[in-house]
Amino acid sequence: MTGVNEHTTPVLIVGGGVSGLSAALFLARQGVRATLVERHPTESIVPKARAFNPRTMEIYRGYGMEAEIRERQSYLADLPEMIGADSLAGEERFRFDLSAHVQSPSGVSPTDWAAIDQDELERLLRAHAVAAGADIRFGTELVSFDATADGVSAVARDLDSGSEYRIDAAYLVAADGHRAGIRKKLGIGADEALPPGRGAYIIFEADLTEALRGRRFILAYLDQPAPGTALVPVGENRWTIGFAYAPGIGEREEDFTEQHCVDLTRRAIGLSDVDITLLPPFPGRPEKVAHSTAGSGAVLADRFREGRVFLVGDAAHVVPPSGSYGASTGIADAHNLAWKLTAVLRSHAGPALLDTYEAERRPVARTTLDHTLKVLQARGTGSAEDNAAVDDITMMFGYRYDSAAVQGSPAAGSVRDPRTATGEPGLRAPHVWLERAGNRFSTTELCTEFWALLVGPDGDWTAAEAVATELGIDLRTYRVGAELRDPEDRFLASYGLTRTGASLVRPDGFVAWRAPAEPDDADAELRQALTTLLAR
């Protein structure tokens, strides 16, 4: 490596999965051109997450991506069942219709669930991030990094040429997945409520018509060759299967050769003579067996930040695969962090604003882990019932932030049922349908990338623009019931406002502060609220 500073970036993102690419997109759309490095040459063809929840789709809708996501519908969209059996051809233990337990967000959100494979979403995110100005470098690995109070200096290696170069950044976002190399180097521990299992997986092509017996499913849990074997369809006659193994009883990673995996797959299917063709999980690479330590673990990092380094996604928390919370929780991390990094980098906020990232996201991750563990325990046996403390709609839309980036005393409890909207600070801004010039849109679409002040029809908050200019922030004011029609007459009640009140919504769509009625000195109160919220 040369000693020359070859590249400088405001934010270095390590990891090109869904969380890292989302962070790159969110930053770029707010004018911060981050650099992302990912050691793999391209996106994996293994579709990890298969569905994304309505809150995630709400976020992407704000970035104009919803239609494109829905155009790339997963092969699994019409396969609602999960089954359990000894082998695929053998006795079936249970059958569970997942779609019967998917709750509709109607009335709570302008959007709904989306069935898209994670690898497909990652390709779309990468294209949008590049178009917005992000510097995306696949085939590049992080060799080392050094974080000080003044910034981050990293060494990266181009895997094609082998050349190394230095990258200097103001901040580093660790989106390097469940292996959490950066977290471990920083010495940040983790609470493993359910230690991640080790396993091998393959992608293969095979005609399984005989074993399927007309069944169509999204997931099969099989007891052969060992309980916990998971078979998932990827496409027509294309499958992925994962085998757990236990190093503690002598099983080693190197035991899982291509032929051994083929033999195990035949046992799982229950047909000894089925033809199986292995495919490489990563195009352009020869390996046809991949290894993972993620499994169905439940892991929560002790801290989400160390100085100028922030953990997002699986690097911060591994969420069990129940309810489609894993990737969606990482995307919400990136959404929360991006606007705060942008504000600090632009000198619109003090550095203390960044302390609120962990203060807000770690409790949400904890609540999500507890929820998904309870759901996983029930669904692992095919039970239609679960003992989760809250339902999915509340988990997606009702969690509350309690930090210095929220003004107003939060009510007791970390979650609140969003079907009874209150507009309290710390909660996601409620969805209300509005109209302008004959076009219908949601209040949630007014709260993306910039601050929004939603005002009652009789409020005079004209000073807001001057306050925003004085503070150097991008704030848009909307008068609902006047310039914007409220055809269902729900806005004031949903946001807890009188006709003169106002609700201040952050760039990530959460209510930061509100004045139920217009105060005598509205500009002074708004200025004080923003100054405090931005740690200035």
C-alpha positions in Angstrom: 0.0 0.0 0.0 1.2 3.5 -0.7 1.2 6.1 2.1 -0.8 8.5 0.0 -4.3 9.5 1.0 -6.0 8.3 -2.2 -9.6 8.8 -1.3 -11.6 11.0 1.0 -15.3 10.5 1.8 -17.7 11.9 4.4 -19.0 8.5 5.2 -17.4 5.1 4.6 -20.0 2.2 4.6 -18.6 -1.3 4.9 -21.0 -3.9 3.6 -23.2 -4.0 0.5 -26.2 -5.8 1.8 -29.6 -4.3 2.2 -28.7 -2.2 5.2 -25.5 -0.8 3.7 -27.0 -0.1 0.3 -30.0 1.6 2.0 -27.7 3.8 4.0 -25.8 4.8 0.9 -29.1 5.7 -0.9 -30.6 7.6 2.1 -27.3 9.6 2.5 -27.0 10.3 -1.2 -30.5 11.6 -1.5 -29.7 14.1 1.2 -26.6 15.2 -0.6 -24.0 13.1 1.2 -21.9 11.1 -1.2 -20.8 8.1 0.8 -18.4 5.4 -0.3 -19.5 1.8 0.1 -17.1 -1.1 0.0 -18.3 -4.8 -0.4 -15.9 -7.7 -0.7 -18.2 -9.8 -2.9 -18.0 -9.0 -6.7 -21.8 -8.7 -7.0 -25.0 -9.3 -5.1 -25.7 -12.8 -3.9 -28.3 -14.8 -5.9 -29.4 -16.3 -2.6 -32.7 -14.6 -1.7 -32.3 -14.2 2.1 -35.3 -12.1 3.0 -38.3 -12.8 0.9 -40.8 -10.1 2.1 -40.6 -6.6 3.4 -43.1 -5.2 5.8 -45.3 -2.1 5.3 -43.2 0.2 7.3 -40.2 -0.6 5.2 -42.3 -0.1 2.1 -43.4 3.3 3.5 -39.8 4.3 3.7 -39.0 3.3 0.1 -42.3 4.8 -1.1 -40.9 8.2 0.1 -37.9 7.6 -2.1 -40.1 6.8 -5.2 -39.2 3.1 -5.3 -42.5 1.4 -4.4 -43.7 0.8 -8.0 -40.3 -0.7 -9.1 -40.2 -2.9 -6.0 -43.7 -4.3 -6.7 -42.8 -4.9 -10.4 -40.1 -7.3 -9.1 -42.4 -9.6 -7.3 -40.8 -12.7 -5.7 -41.5 -16.2 -7.0 -42.7 -16.9 -3.6 -45.5 -14.3 -3.6 -48.2 -16.8 -4.2 -46.7 -19.6 -2.0 -48.2 -18.9 1.5 -47.7 -22.2 3.3 -45.0 -23.4 5.6 -44.7 -27.2 6.1 -42.9 -29.5 8.5 -42.0 -33.1 7.6 -39.6 -35.9 8.2 -38.4 -35.6 4.6 -40.1 -33.8 1.6 -41.3 -37.2 0.3 -42.1 -38.4 3.8 -44.7 -37.9 6.5 -45.9 -34.4 6.9 -45.9 -33.1 10.5 -47.7 -29.9 10.0 -48.9 -27.3 7.5 -49.2 -23.7 8.4 -50.8 -21.0 6.2 -48.7 -17.9 6.9 -50.9 -15.6 4.8 -53.8 -16.2 7.2 -51.9 -14.5 9.9 -50.5 -11.5 8.0 -52.2 -8.4 9.3 -53.3 -5.7 6.9 -52.0 -2.2 7.6 -55.1 -0.7 6.1 -55.9 2.6 7.7 -52.5 2.7 9.4 -50.3 3.0 6.3 -50.6 4.0 2.6 -48.8 0.9 1.5 -48.7 -2.9 2.2 -46.4 -5.9 2.4 -44.1 -6.4 -0.6 -42.9 -9.8 -1.8 -39.5 -9.2 -3.3 -36.3 -11.3 -2.9 -33.6 -9.5 -1.0 -31.0 -10.0 -3.8 -33.4 -8.4 -6.2 -34.0 -5.5 -3.8 -30.3 -5.1 -3.3 -29.8 -4.7 -7.1 -32.5 -2.0 -7.2 -31.0 -0.2 -4.2 -27.6 -0.2 -5.7 -28.9 1.3 -9.0 -30.8 4.0 -7.1 -27.9 4.8 -4.8 -25.4 5.2 -7.7 -27.9 7.4 -9.6 -28.2 9.6 -6.5 -24.4 10.0 -6.4 -23.2 7.2 -4.0 -19.8 5.7 -4.7 -20.4 1.9 -4.6 -17.4 -0.4 -4.8 -18.1 -4.1 -5.0 -15.1 -6.4 -5.2 -13.4 -4.3 -2.5 -12.7 -5.5 1.0 -11.8 -3.6 4.2 -8.3 -4.5 5.2 -8.1 -2.4 8.4 -9.3 0.7 10.0 -8.3 3.2 12.7 -10.9 5.4 14.3 -9.9 8.5 16.3 -11.7 11.4 17.7 -11.0 13.3 14.5 -12.1 10.7 11.9 -11.6 7.3 10.4 -8.7 6.1 8.3 -9.2 2.7 6.6 -7.2 0.6 4.1 -9.2 -1.1 1.3 -8.1 -3.7 -1.2 -9.4 -4.1 -4.7 -9.8 -7.8 -5.1 -9.3 -7.9 -8.9 -6.0 -6.0 -8.9 -4.8 -6.7 -5.3 -4.0 -3.1 -4.9 -4.5 -1.4 -1.6 -5.3 2.2 -0.9 -6.3 4.5 2.0 -9.8 5.9 2.6 -10.2 8.8 5.0 -13.7 9.4 6.3 -15.5 11.5 8.9 -17.6 8.5 9.9 -17.8 4.7 9.4 -21.0 2.8 9.1 -20.5 -0.9 9.8 -23.0 -2.9 7.8 -20.8 -5.9 7.6 -23.4 -8.4 8.6 -23.8 -11.0 11.3 -20.1 -11.9 11.4 -19.7 -8.4 12.8 -15.9 -8.1 12.2 -15.9 -4.4 12.9 -17.9 -4.7 16.0 -15.6 -7.4 17.4 -12.5 -5.4 16.5 -13.9 -2.5 18.5 -14.4 -4.8 21.4 -18.1 -4.4 21.6 -19.8 -7.4 23.1 -23.2 -8.8 22.4 -26.1 -10.4 24.2 -26.8 -13.8 22.5 -30.3 -14.7 23.6 -30.2 -17.4 21.0 -26.6 -18.1 19.8 -26.4 -18.2 16.0 -26.1 -21.7 14.6 -23.5 -22.6 12.1 -24.5 -24.2 8.9 -23.9 -24.8 5.2 -26.2 -24.0 2.3 -26.4 -24.7 -1.4 -28.5 -23.6 -4.4 -29.5 -26.4 -6.7 -31.7 -27.3 -9.6 -33.8 -30.4 -9.4 -37.2 -31.7 -10.5 -38.9 -32.5 -7.2 -42.4 -33.2 -8.6 -42.5 -36.7 -7.1 -41.7 -35.6 -3.6 -43.8 -32.4 -3.7 -47.1 -34.3 -4.5 -48.7 -31.1 -5.7 -47.8 -29.0 -2.7 -46.5 -25.4 -3.0 -44.9 -23.8 -0.1 -42.6 -20.9 0.9 -40.6 -22.9 3.5 -40.2 -26.5 4.5 -38.7 -27.5 7.9 -37.4 -31.1 7.5 -36.1 -33.6 10.1 -33.7 -35.2 7.5 -30.8 -35.3 7.6 -31.2 -33.5 10.9 -34.0 -31.5 12.5 -33.8 -27.8 11.4 -33.0 -28.5 7.8 -34.7 -25.7 5.8 -35.7 -26.0 2.1 -36.9 -23.0 0.2 -38.0 -22.6 -3.4 -36.0 -20.0 -5.4 -37.6 -20.4 -8.8 -39.0 -23.0 -11.1 -37.1 -26.2 -10.2 -34.6 -24.1 -8.3 -34.1 -24.4 -4.6 -31.9 -23.5 -1.7 -31.3 -25.7 1.3 -29.5 -25.2 4.6 -28.0 -27.7 6.9 -27.1 -26.9 10.5 -23.9 -28.4 11.8 -22.2 -28.6 15.2 -18.5 -28.1 15.5 -18.8 -29.0 19.1 -19.5 -32.7 18.2 -16.9 -33.0 15.5 -18.6 -31.6 12.5 -16.3 -29.3 10.5 -16.9 -26.8 7.8 -14.6 -28.7 5.5 -16.7 -31.9 5.8 -19.4 -30.2 3.8 -18.0 -30.9 0.3 -20.2 -30.5 -2.8 -20.8 -34.3 -2.9 -21.6 -34.4 0.8 -24.2 -31.7 0.4 -25.7 -33.5 -2.6 -26.0 -36.6 -0.5 -27.6 -34.7 2.4 -30.0 -33.0 0.0 -31.2 -36.4 -1.3 -31.8 -37.5 2.3 -33.8 -34.3 3.0 -35.9 -34.8 -0.2 -36.4 -38.5 0.6 -35.4 -39.7 -2.9 -32.0 -41.3 -3.3 -31.8 -41.0 -7.1 -33.0 -37.5 -7.7 -30.7 -35.5 -10.1 -29.2 -32.4 -8.4 -27.2 -29.7 -10.1 -25.4 -27.3 -7.8 -25.2 -23.5 -8.7 -22.7 -21.0 -7.2 -24.3 -18.7 -4.6 -22.2 -15.8 -6.0 -22.0 -15.4 -9.8 -18.4 -15.4 -11.0 -17.1 -17.4 -8.1 -16.4 -21.1 -8.3 -17.6 -22.1 -4.8 -20.9 -24.0 -4.7 -21.1 -24.5 -1.0 -21.6 -21.4 1.3 -21.3 -21.3 5.0 -23.1 -19.1 7.5 -23.2 -18.4 11.2 -26.5 -16.5 11.1 -29.1 -19.2 11.3 -32.0 -18.3 13.5 -30.0 -16.6 16.2 -31.0 -13.7 18.3 -28.1 -11.3 19.0 -28.0 -7.7 20.3 -24.8 -5.7 20.4 -24.1 -4.1 23.7 -23.5 -0.8 22.0 -24.4 0.5 18.5 -21.7 3.2 18.5 -18.1 3.6 19.3 -16.9 7.1 18.6 -17.2 7.7 14.9 -18.2 4.1 14.1 -21.9 3.1 13.9 -23.3 -0.4 13.7 -26.4 -1.1 11.5 -28.3 -4.2 10.5 -27.0 -7.6 11.4 -23.8 -6.1 12.6 -25.9 -4.5 15.4 -28.6 -7.2 15.9 -29.4 -10.6 14.4 -33.2 -11.1 14.4 -34.8 -14.5 14.2 -36.4 -15.3 10.8 -40.0 -14.9 11.9 -42.2 -12.0 10.8 -39.8 -10.5 8.2 -38.2 -8.3 10.8 -34.5 -9.0 10.1 -33.7 -6.9 7.0 -36.5 -4.4 7.8 -35.0 -3.6 11.2 -31.6 -2.9 9.5 -33.3 -0.6 6.9 -34.9 1.3 9.7 -31.4 1.7 11.4 -30.0 3.2 8.2 -33.0 5.5 7.9 -32.6 6.8 11.4 -28.9 7.2 11.1 -28.7 8.8 7.7 -30.5 12.1 8.5 -28.5 12.5 11.7 -25.2 12.1 9.9 -26.3 14.5 7.2 -27.3 17.1 9.8 -24.0 16.9 11.6 -21.9 16.8 8.4 -23.6 19.9 7.2 -23.1 21.6 10.6 -26.9 21.9 11.0 -26.6 19.9 14.2 -24.2 19.3 17.0 -22.3 16.0 17.3 -24.4 15.1 20.3 -27.3 14.4 17.9 -25.5 11.2 16.9 -25.8 9.9 20.5 -29.5 9.5 19.8 -29.0 6.8 17.2 -28.2 4.1 19.8 -30.6 5.6 22.3 -33.4 5.2 19.8 -32.6 2.1 17.8 -31.2 -0.3 20.4 -34.4 -0.4 22.5 -36.4 -1.0 19.2 -34.0 -3.9 18.4 -34.4 -5.4 21.8 -38.2 -5.2 21.6 -38.1 -6.7 18.1 -35.9 -9.6 19.2 -38.2 -10.4 22.1 -41.2 -10.4 19.8 -39.7 -12.5 17.1 -38.4 -15.1 19.6 -41.9 -15.7 20.9 -43.3 -16.0 17.4 -40.5 -18.3 16.4 -41.1 -20.6 19.4 -44.8 -21.0 18.3 -44.3 -21.3 14.6 -41.4 -23.8 14.9 -44.1 -26.4 15.9 -46.6 -25.2 13.3 -48.8 -23.6 15.9 -51.2 -21.0 14.7 -51.0 -19.3 18.0 -48.2 -17.2 19.5 -47.7 -15.6 22.8 -46.1 -12.3 21.6 -46.9 -9.4 23.8 -47.9 -7.1 20.8 -49.2 -7.8 17.3 -47.2 -7.2 14.1 -48.9 -3.9 13.2 -48.0 -2.4 16.5 -44.4 -3.7 16.2 -44.0 -2.2 12.8 -45.6 1.2 13.3 -46.1 1.7 17.1 -42.6 1.8 18.6 -41.6 4.9 20.4 -38.3 6.8 20.4 -37.3 8.4 23.7 -34.1 10.5 23.2 -32.8 14.1 23.0 -34.0 14.1 19.4 -37.6 14.1 20.7 -39.2 16.9 22.7 -42.1 16.2 25.0 -42.5 13.6 27.8 -43.4 10.3 26.2 -46.2 8.3 27.8 -45.4 5.0 29.5 -44.5 2.1 27.4 -42.1 1.5 24.4 -44.9 0.8 21.9 -48.4 2.1 21.2 -51.1 0.7 19.0 -51.0 2.9 15.9 -54.6 2.0 15.0 -55.5 4.7 17.5 -53.3 7.5 16.3 -52.3 10.2 18.7 -49.4 12.0 17.0 -47.4 12.1 20.2 -43.7 13.0 19.9 -41.5 10.0 19.6 -44.0 8.1 17.5 -44.1 7.7 13.7 -46.1 10.5 12.1 -49.6 9.0 11.5 -50.8 8.2 8.1 -53.7 10.4 6.9 -54.9 10.6 3.3 -54.7 14.2 1.9 -55.5 15.7 -1.5 -54.0 18.5 -3.6 -55.1 19.4 -7.1 -57.0 16.1 -7.3 -54.0 14.0 -6.3 -54.2 11.8 -3.3 -51.2 11.1 -1.1 -50.3 10.3 2.5 -49.0 12.6 5.2 -46.1 10.1 5.5 -45.0 11.1 2.0 -44.4 14.7 3.2 -41.8 13.6 5.7 -38.9 12.3 3.7 -35.3 13.7 3.5 -36.3 17.0 5.2 -38.1 18.4 8.2 -41.9 19.0 7.8 -44.2 21.3 9.8 -47.8 20.1 9.5 -50.1 22.9 10.5 -53.8 23.1 11.3 -56.1 25.1 8.9 -56.2 28.2 11.0 -52.6 28.2 12.2 -50.3 31.1 11.3 -46.9 29.6 11.3 -45.4 31.9 8.6 -42.4 32.5 10.7 -41.3 28.9 10.3 -39.6 29.6 7.0 -37.5 32.4 8.6 -36.6 30.2 11.5 -35.5 27.4 9.2 -33.4 29.9 7.1 -31.8 31.2 10.3 -30.9 27.7 11.4 -29.8 26.6 7.9 -32.2 23.6 7.7 -34.5 22.4 5.0 -38.0 22.7 6.5 -41.3 22.5 4.6 -44.5 23.9 6.0 -47.9 22.3 5.0 -51.3 23.7 6.1 -53.7 20.8 6.2 -57.3 21.6 5.7 -56.4 24.7 3.6 -53.8 24.2 0.8 -54.0 20.5 1.4 -57.4 18.9 1.7 -58.2 16.5 4.5 -61.1 14.6 2.8 -61.6 12.2 5.7 -61.3 14.9 8.4 -58.8 12.9 10.3 -55.7 15.0 10.4 -56.3 17.1 13.6 -57.4 14.1 15.7 -54.7 11.9 14.4 -52.0 14.4 15.2 -53.5 15.7 18.5 -53.8 19.2 17.3 -56.4 22.0 17.4 -57.1 24.1 14.2 -54.1 26.3 15.0 -51.6 23.7 16.2 -48.5 22.3 14.5 -46.6 19.0 14.4 -42.9 19.0 13.6 -41.8 15.8 11.9 -38.2 14.7 11.5 -36.7 13.6 8.1 -37.2 10.0 9.1 -40.9 10.5 9.6 -41.1 10.6 13.4 -42.8 13.4 15.3 -40.1 15.4 17.1 -42.3 18.1 18.7 -45.7 19.5 18.6 -47.7 22.5 19.7 -51.4 21.4 20.1 -52.4 25.0 19.7 -50.5 28.0 18.3 -48.4 29.6 21.1 -48.2 33.4 21.5 -44.6 33.4 20.3 -44.7 30.6 17.7 -41.4 31.4 16.1 -39.5 31.5 19.4 -40.9 28.2 20.5 -40.2 26.6 17.1 -36.7 28.0 17.2 -36.1 26.7 20.7 -37.5 23.2 19.8 -35.3 22.9 16.7 -32.2 24.2 18.5 -32.7 21.6 21.2 -33.6 18.8 18.9 -30.4 19.4 16.8 -28.2 19.6 19.8 -27.0 23.1 18.9 
